Amino acid sequence: MRDLNALQVFLTLMQTHSTQRAALKLGRSQSYVSKVLAQLREDLDDPLFVRSVEGLSPTSYALSIEPKLRDAFDQVNLALNPEEFDPKQVDKVTLHIVEPYLIAIGKQIIETLRQETDAIIEMRIWSKLSENLIENEEVDLGLHILTDRSQVFYQRKLHNGSGFLDGNRNGEYVKFLISGVNDYTNHFQVLDDTIEPTLYVDNYALMNQLMETCYTLRYAPHHEDSQATELNLEVAMVLKSSRRNSPKMKWLQSVIEPIVNDLVGKWNAENKGKVHLG
């Protein structure tokens, strides 16, 4: 597989499991993708993909060569990147950020990026689709909690978290649902294992409106002097491992990390960070 175009077709088929979807992603015709696949099958003496109900399923041989080929392709692309990176040349930036941070620093991130680039900026709440979109390079970078993700992802830890109960303790407990954070975990039980949630919401503005009559778990960056209880939550930037050293990713990290650190410093100074992570 000496042809970079053929290599790209193979890797795209590994992602999409469809000649039609691969063609769309590559901006080529379906017949072109099929022709390249036929040539690869002949050159490598392996079918590479077989049809199944899910689409084109890779053979064991295709699965075995994919990691090294992807790494080689990424290294070639990195080597071909110009040494001088200019944010003005970036066409689009896509970020997925866990909602409390999206509300707290989303505007500042957009304003800072806009000072350096005229690119289209797409900023969304982190969802169940975010990891797949980062892996498929449809999302550049995410801000979420550090978890046991596969080696496909690089996670740069920013800080630890702690929590405290806030609101009307005589009212109902409201659990604020955040994708990938507390879908199946009750962090509030670390503070009080007798709490039984009776309200579940996934909208931050609604959550705050309920605080006069209800209470919830609030999240704040952990620091030694805090009266809050440390939680098993660590905030991290999440991106695709093979892209971590690309100029664009280094630039985005250099923009976002100081903004997060500045926010953490303000929360700690005030000793009353109220970002919700129930």
Buried (B, 14 or more C-beta within 10 A) or exposed (E): BEEEEBBBBBBBBBBBBBBEBBBBBBEBEBEBBBBBBEBBBEEBEBBBBEEEEEBBEBBEEBEEBBEEBBEBBBEEBEEEEEEEBEBEEBEEBBBBBBBBBBBBBBEBBBEBBEEEBEBEBEBBBBBEBBBEBBBBBBBBBBBBBBBEBEEEBBBBEBBBBBBBBBBEEEBBBBBBBBBBBBEEEBBBEBBEEEBEBEBEBEEBEEBBEBBEEBBBBBBBBBBEEBEBBBBEBBBBBBBBBBBBEBBBBEBBBEBBBEBBEEBBEEBBEEEBBBBBBB
